[in-house]
Amino acid sequence: MHIALLFKALGDPVRLRLFHLLSLKGELCVCHLTEALRLPQSTVSRHLAVLRNTGLVTTRRDGKWMYYQLADDVPEELAGMLARSHESRRQAEQDMEQLNVSPGC
């Protein structure tokens, strides 16, 4: 993983929020991420594609739904940095309140 590309991918607030949610909750469907961030599905999918192309997340398809999770080789320190950030914690709390993980979308 090229470090400059990694930080460029996480340099966007939406991608940072997506990364943080995935680090907290594990695998999530794009529909749940859309609901949590209150953004259009196309916007969330576009940002997830950047994270996937950078190697930060992996995907799994189940029927028509795509599920995302952090890649196995993502350094734990990266998620830890977000967990220690006051701003990220506050935003993650708000996102988690909006996150309704129910079976199926």
Secondary structure, DSSP 8 states (H G I E B T S, - for coil): --HHHHHHHHTSHHHHHHHHHHHHH-SEEHHHHHHHHT--HHHHHHHHHHHHHHTSEEEEEETTEEEEEE-TTS-HHHHHHHHH-HHHHHHHHHHHHH----S--
